[in-house]
Amino acid sequence: MLRKFLFLFLLTSVFWQAIGVAGKGTLVSGQADLAHAALHWQEASHHHHDDGSYGFDDSKASAKHLTADGVVASPALVQSTSLAVAAYGAARPPMTDDAASTPPYLERLRRPPRLSA
């Protein structure tokens, strides 16, 4: 009985995770939201005006808005990302044994103690 319940729970959680990963774009409501989701799925660069209308251009703000809600496969995201890779062998990563570490105990005396006469 417990195995069947666990199987059903895991199967249900897989579907809920798929909805959660897909984002809020899958749960659109209303005609305006459907049109806006279609703009994102078509990867059309756009921005919003205060009255609710859309403007189309290729500005950085439009590209940022396009990639803001989970559209990670957008070409606008790839174009705005620049990766700097160091040349091979230019500098080796620091190692933990390179730095001189202090011993965890105090050093002993290097000479025998003096006798008090």
C-alpha positions in Angstrom: 0.0 0.0 0.0 2.8 2.4 0.9 4.6 1.7 -2.4 1.5 2.5 -4.4 1.0 5.7 -2.5 4.6 6.7 -3.0 4.5 5.9 -6.7 1.4 8.0 -7.1 2.9 10.8 -5.1 6.1 10.9 -7.1 4.2 10.7 -10.4 2.0 13.6 -9.4 5.0 15.6 -8.2 6.7 15.1 -11.6 3.7 16.7 -13.3 3.5 19.6 -10.8 7.2 20.2 -11.3 6.8 20.5 -15.0 4.1 23.1 -14.5 6.4 25.0 -12.0 9.4 24.9 -14.4 7.3 26.1 -17.3 6.5 29.2 -15.4 3.6 31.5 -15.2 3.4 31.8 -19.0 1.6 28.5 -19.1 -1.1 29.7 -16.8 -2.2 32.7 -18.8 -5.7 34.1 -18.5 -7.5 36.5 -20.7 -7.0 37.5 -24.3 -4.3 40.1 -23.6 -2.3 37.6 -21.7 -2.6 35.1 -24.6 -1.4 37.8 -27.1 1.5 38.7 -24.8 2.5 35.0 -24.4 2.4 34.6 -28.2 4.8 37.5 -28.5 7.2 35.8 -26.1 6.9 32.5 -27.8 7.6 34.1 -31.2 10.6 35.8 -29.6 9.4 39.2 -30.8 11.3 42.0 -29.1 8.7 44.4 -27.6 8.1 46.7 -24.6 5.0 47.8 -22.8 3.5 51.2 -22.7 1.5 52.6 -19.7 -1.8 52.2 -21.5 -1.2 48.4 -22.0 -0.2 48.5 -25.7 3.0 47.1 -27.0 5.9 48.8 -28.9 8.3 46.8 -31.1 12.0 47.7 -31.3 15.4 46.1 -30.8 16.5 48.0 -27.7 18.2 46.4 -24.8 15.2 46.9 -22.6 13.0 44.9 -25.0 15.6 42.1 -25.1 15.7 42.1 -21.3 11.9 42.0 -21.0 11.8 39.1 -23.5 14.2 37.0 -21.5 12.8 38.0 -18.1 10.1 35.4 -17.7 11.8 32.2 -18.4 12.4 32.3 -22.1 16.0 31.2 -21.7 16.4 29.8 -25.2 15.9 33.3 -26.7 18.6 34.6 -29.1 18.4 37.9 -27.3 19.9 36.3 -24.2 22.7 34.6 -26.1 23.6 37.9 -27.9 23.8 39.8 -24.6 25.9 37.3 -22.8 29.7 37.5 -23.2 32.0 34.9 -21.6 35.6 35.7 -21.0 37.8 32.6 -21.0 41.4 32.8 -19.8 44.1 31.5 -22.1 45.1 28.0 -21.5 48.1 27.9 -19.1 48.0 31.6 -18.4 47.5 31.2 -14.6 47.0 28.1 -12.6 44.3 28.1 -10.0 45.5 28.5 -6.4 46.1 25.3 -4.5 45.3 24.8 -0.8 48.8 23.5 0.0 50.5 26.6 -1.6 49.7 28.9 1.4 51.8 28.3 4.5 49.4 27.2 7.2 50.1 27.7 10.9 50.3 24.5 13.0 47.3 23.9 15.3 49.5 23.7 18.4 52.1 26.0 20.0 55.8 25.4 19.3 57.9 23.8 22.0 60.9 25.4 23.7 64.1 25.1 21.6 66.4 25.1 24.6 66.2 23.4 28.0 64.8 25.5 30.8 67.4 27.4 33.0 68.0 26.1 36.5 67.3 28.7 39.2 70.3 28.8 41.6 
